[in-house]
Amino acid sequence: MTPWPSLTSKTILEMTEKPFSDSAERNAAPILEVLRHEFSDCTAVLEIGSGTGQHAARFSRSLPHLRWQTSDLDENHSGIHAWVEDAALENLLTPLSLDVMTADVRAKAYDGVYSSNTAHIMSFDGVTRMFELVGKALVDAGVFCLYGPFRQNGNFNTASNAAFDEGLRARHPDMGIRELESLDDLGGDNGLVRVRLYAMPANNHLAVWRKKGK
Ligand SMILES: C[S@@+](CC[C@H](N)C(=O)[O-])C[C@H]1O[C@@H](n2cnc3c(N)ncnc32)[C@H](O)[C@@H]1O
């Protein structure tokens, strides 16, 4: 007798091939509410650092007016492919191979860029490069939404974020929670002006920059 007589082969495939992140599951609903507003006039979104692919599947299903382009380092592609294939949505695209340190993007190919929990994982050079890519990839008046923990005016917003930063730096000295003001400077270098900052659950924020023009 099989231990799970009711499981179909598709369910077993999902369990074995789709990576799952608890935090991505928890933060998806509040992020979606912001993206619903910020991407309401967009048609083509590039996601940088899609991770498991969970956000891409959830957001592209809920925002069918968007063509959602996933991307990440190659090592995460098999998981993202599993989510994309399982979602079977016309507006959800298989991942581009995109390491911010080496990748280039087509100029003005997107009117939205989304990235979540990436800026504290990449080195600051990586974050610098990400803003260069975003500035190039966006059309005039395009929108960049970046979710994660940030420092402001030199301060952590909570002791838990300070401890998280310490843990990141112990893992690798190039990692760490970024100053929002430094990100604004990188935005300025690439034609992006911050237009909003949303306080999100669990001491995170979602920052929105808009590309100048029109
Ligand atoms: C903490 S995970 C977040 C994943 C997903 N966005 C989420 O919120 O669940 C950090 C992501 O940044 C990606 N990443 C790290 N360095 C990168 C780089 N140089 N270029 C592109 N992505 C990178 C990782 O591969 C990973 O998917």
The ligand as an SDF file (V2000), in Angstrom:
LIG
                    3D

 27 29  0  0  0  0  0  0  0  0999 V2000
   17.1620   36.2160   -0.0670 C   0  0  0  0  0  0  0  0  0  0  0  0
   16.9770   35.7500   -1.7330 S   0  0  0  0  0  0  0  0  0  0  0  0
   15.4340   36.5380   -2.1640 C   0  0  0  0  0  0  0  0  0  0  0  0
   14.7030   35.7790   -3.2100 C   0  0  0  0  0  0  0  0  0  0  0  0
   13.3050   36.3020   -3.5600 C   0  0  0  0  0  0  0  0  0  0  0  0
   13.3760   37.5580   -4.2640 N   0  0  0  0  0  0  0  0  0  0  0  0
   12.4570   36.4240   -2.3210 C   0  0  0  0  0  0  0  0  0  0  0  0
   12.1290   37.5400   -1.9140 O   0  0  0  0  0  0  0  0  0  0  0  0
   12.0970   35.3830   -1.7610 O   0  0  0  0  0  0  0  0  0  0  0  0
   18.2040   36.7200   -2.5830 C   0  0  0  0  0  0  0  0  0  0  0  0
   18.1940   36.5550   -4.0830 C   0  0  0  0  0  0  0  0  0  0  0  0
   19.1830   37.4240   -4.6460 O   0  0  0  0  0  0  0  0  0  0  0  0
   19.7880   36.7320   -5.7070 C   0  0  0  0  0  0  0  0  0  0  0  0
   21.1050   37.2970   -6.0010 N   0  0  0  0  0  0  0  0  0  0  0  0
   22.1860   37.3340   -5.1990 C   0  0  0  0  0  0  0  0  0  0  0  0
   23.2370   37.8620   -5.8520 N   0  0  0  0  0  0  0  0  0  0  0  0
   22.8030   38.1800   -7.1010 C   0  0  0  0  0  0  0  0  0  0  0  0
   23.4060   38.7390   -8.2500 C   0  0  0  0  0  0  0  0  0  0  0  0
   24.7110   39.0630   -8.2530 N   0  0  0  0  0  0  0  0  0  0  0  0
   22.6680   38.9230   -9.3610 N   0  0  0  0  0  0  0  0  0  0  0  0
   21.3520   38.5770   -9.3640 C   0  0  0  0  0  0  0  0  0  0  0  0
   20.7200   38.0330   -8.3090 N   0  0  0  0  0  0  0  0  0  0  0  0
   21.4360   37.8260   -7.1930 C   0  0  0  0  0  0  0  0  0  0  0  0
   19.8940   35.3060   -5.1690 C   0  0  0  0  0  0  0  0  0  0  0  0
   20.1770   34.3750   -6.1690 O   0  0  0  0  0  0  0  0  0  0  0  0
   18.5350   35.1430   -4.5420 C   0  0  0  0  0  0  0  0  0  0  0  0
   17.5550   34.7300   -5.4590 O   0  0  0  0  0  0  0  0  0  0  0  0
  1  2  1  0
  2  3  1  0
  2 10  1  0
  3  4  1  0
  4  5  1  0
  5  6  1  0
  5  7  1  0
  7  8  2  0
  7  9  1  0
 10 11  1  0
 11 12  1  0
 11 26  1  0
 12 13  1  0
 13 14  1  0
 13 24  1  0
 14 15  1  0
 14 23  1  0
 15 16  2  0
 16 17  1  0
 17 18  1  0
 17 23  2  0
 18 19  1  0
 18 20  2  0
 20 21  1  0
 21 22  2  0
 22 23  1  0
 24 25  1  0
 24 26  1  0
 26 27  1  0
M  CHG  2   2   1   9  -1
M  END
$$$$
